[in-house]
Amino acid sequence: PELRSYRSKVAGRAILGVAFLLVLWIAIDGISWMQGVRQPGSSNYLDILLIAFLGAALALAERTRRWGNVPRAAYILAGSLLILTWFTFLFFPAWLLPVTPLLFLPILIVGSAVGGPATFIVSALASLSLLAAWYLASPAGEALLPGSAIPAPLLFVLGQIALHQIMAVLLYGFSRHNELSIERLRRQTEKLAEMAHTD
């Protein structure tokens, strides 16, 4: 019960964090729209579609968490973020660099709220997504920031992939440590309760 309660709180904070990013996204889009500034390759309809998709995923994840199914809520949230990055990489390959940090969020969410081998599965998906996006970005293997000449070389991509796996290992170790600590405390409590009944 203690572990479930802890993970439910973590999932709730993750949902709030992603909701904050969504609000920030809407605010930036709103300001850009009022000023008549549009980013290269973007469109109002696509932005509205992606915002609605992420908003629906957030609502579903929060409802699932409140029903007590924390792992499923974490998977819904992490999966929606992965799908969002896949969509961006596919249709806007030039945005590889600014979107790349989003791939850390699914790893963080699943690693904190679920733990176990699922952390490595999500980190592998994130790394493969980045590698595929880099490969498809251009024939020369370079993705550029919009309106700039900053390349995304293979070294950058491999560095990000290494960070994905390091984060997965750290989160797995932290999750395992929490599980063992809670189990140890539970056993100690049971022993003390038995000793009290014996006395």
C-alpha positions in Angstrom: 0.0 0.0 0.0 2.8 2.4 0.8 4.5 1.9 -2.5 1.2 2.2 -4.4 0.5 5.5 -2.6 4.0 6.8 -3.3 3.8 5.9 -7.0 0.3 7.4 -7.3 1.7 10.7 -5.9 4.6 10.6 -8.4 2.2 9.9 -11.3 0.0 12.8 -10.1 3.0 15.2 -10.1 4.0 13.9 -13.6 0.5 14.7 -14.9 0.7 18.2 -13.4 4.1 18.7 -14.9 3.0 17.7 -18.4 -0.2 19.8 -17.9 2.1 22.8 -17.1 4.0 22.2 -20.3 0.8 22.0 -22.3 -0.4 25.3 -20.8 3.0 26.9 -21.7 2.7 25.5 -25.2 -0.8 27.1 -25.6 0.4 30.4 -24.2 3.4 30.5 -26.6 1.2 29.6 -29.5 -1.3 32.2 -28.5 1.3 35.0 -28.3 2.7 34.0 -31.6 -0.7 34.0 -33.2 -1.6 37.4 -31.8 1.8 38.8 -33.1 1.3 37.1 -36.5 4.4 35.0 -36.1 4.3 31.4 -37.3 7.2 28.9 -37.0 8.4 27.4 -40.3 6.3 24.3 -41.3 3.7 24.7 -38.6 0.0 25.3 -38.9 -2.8 26.3 -36.6 -4.8 23.1 -37.4 -1.9 20.8 -36.5 -1.2 22.7 -33.3 -4.8 22.4 -32.3 -4.9 18.7 -33.1 -1.7 18.0 -31.1 -2.8 20.1 -28.2 -6.2 18.3 -28.1 -4.5 14.9 -28.3 -2.2 15.7 -25.4 -5.0 17.2 -23.4 -7.2 14.1 -23.9 -4.3 11.9 -22.9 -3.7 13.9 -19.7 -7.4 13.7 -18.8 -7.5 9.9 -19.4 -4.2 9.4 -17.4 -5.6 11.4 -14.4 -8.9 9.5 -14.4 -7.0 6.2 -14.6 -4.8 7.2 -11.7 -7.8 8.2 -9.6 -9.3 4.7 -10.3 -6.2 3.2 -8.8 -4.4 1.9 -11.9 -1.2 3.9 -11.6 0.9 1.8 -14.0 -1.7 2.2 -16.8 -1.9 6.0 -16.1 1.9 6.2 -16.4 1.9 4.2 -19.7 -0.9 6.4 -21.1 1.0 9.6 -20.3 4.4 8.2 -21.5 2.9 6.7 -24.6 1.2 10.0 -25.6 4.5 11.9 -25.2 6.2 9.3 -27.4 3.5 9.5 -30.0 3.8 13.3 -29.9 7.6 13.2 -30.5 7.2 10.6 -33.3 4.6 12.8 -35.0 7.0 15.8 -34.7 10.0 13.9 -36.0 8.0 12.5 -38.9 6.4 15.7 -40.1 8.9 18.3 -38.8 12.4 16.7 -39.0 14.0 20.1 -38.7 12.8 20.3 -35.1 14.8 17.3 -34.0 17.1 19.3 -31.7 14.5 21.3 -29.7 12.1 18.3 -29.4 14.8 15.8 -28.4 14.6 16.6 -24.6 10.9 15.5 -24.6 12.1 11.9 -25.0 13.5 12.0 -21.4 10.0 12.6 -20.0 8.5 9.1 -20.8 11.5 7.5 -19.2 11.2 9.6 -16.1 7.5 9.0 -15.8 7.6 5.2 -16.2 10.8 4.8 -14.2 9.3 6.8 -11.3 5.7 5.7 -11.3 6.1 2.1 -12.5 9.7 1.0 -12.2 11.1 -2.4 -13.1 12.0 -3.6 -16.6 9.4 -1.3 -18.1 11.9 1.6 -17.6 14.3 -0.1 -20.0 11.6 -0.8 -22.5 10.6 2.9 -22.6 14.3 4.1 -22.7 14.9 1.7 -25.7 11.8 3.1 -27.5 13.0 6.7 -26.8 16.5 5.9 -28.1 15.3 4.1 -31.2 13.0 7.0 -31.9 15.8 9.5 -31.8 18.1 7.3 -33.9 15.4 6.9 -36.6 14.5 10.6 -36.5 18.2 11.5 -37.0 18.5 9.0 -39.9 15.4 10.3 -41.6 16.2 14.0 -41.0 18.3 14.4 -44.1 20.5 12.3 -46.5 23.6 13.7 -44.9 22.4 12.7 -41.4 22.1 16.3 -40.2 19.0 17.9 -38.7 18.9 21.7 -38.3 17.2 24.0 -36.0 14.6 26.1 -37.8 16.3 29.1 -39.4 19.8 28.1 -38.2 22.8 26.2 -39.4 23.4 24.2 -36.2 23.8 20.5 -37.2 22.8 17.5 -35.1 25.7 15.1 -35.7 25.8 11.4 -34.9 27.9 12.2 -31.8 25.0 14.3 -30.4 22.5 11.6 -31.0 24.7 8.9 -29.5 25.2 11.1 -26.4 21.5 11.5 -26.0 21.0 7.7 -26.3 23.6 7.1 -23.7 21.9 9.6 -21.4 18.6 7.7 -22.0 20.1 4.5 -20.8 21.9 6.1 -17.8 18.6 7.6 -16.7 16.9 4.3 -17.0 19.6 2.5 -14.9 19.4 5.2 -12.2 15.6 5.2 -12.1 15.6 1.4 -12.0 18.1 1.4 -9.1 16.1 4.1 -7.2 12.8 2.3 -7.7 14.4 -1.0 -6.6 15.9 0.6 -3.5 12.5 2.1 -2.6 10.8 -1.3 -3.0 13.4 -3.0 -0.8 13.2 -0.3 1.9 9.4 -0.4 2.1 9.5 -4.2 2.3 12.1 -4.1 5.0 10.1 -1.6 7.0 7.0 -3.8 6.6 8.7 -6.8 7.9 10.1 -4.9 10.9 6.6 -3.6 11.6 5.2 -7.2 11.5 7.9 -8.5 13.8 7.3 -5.7 16.3 3.6 -6.4 16.2 4.2 -10.2 16.8 6.5 -9.3 19.7 3.9 -7.1 21.2 1.2 -9.8 20.9 3.7 -12.3 22.5 4.4 -10.0 25.5 
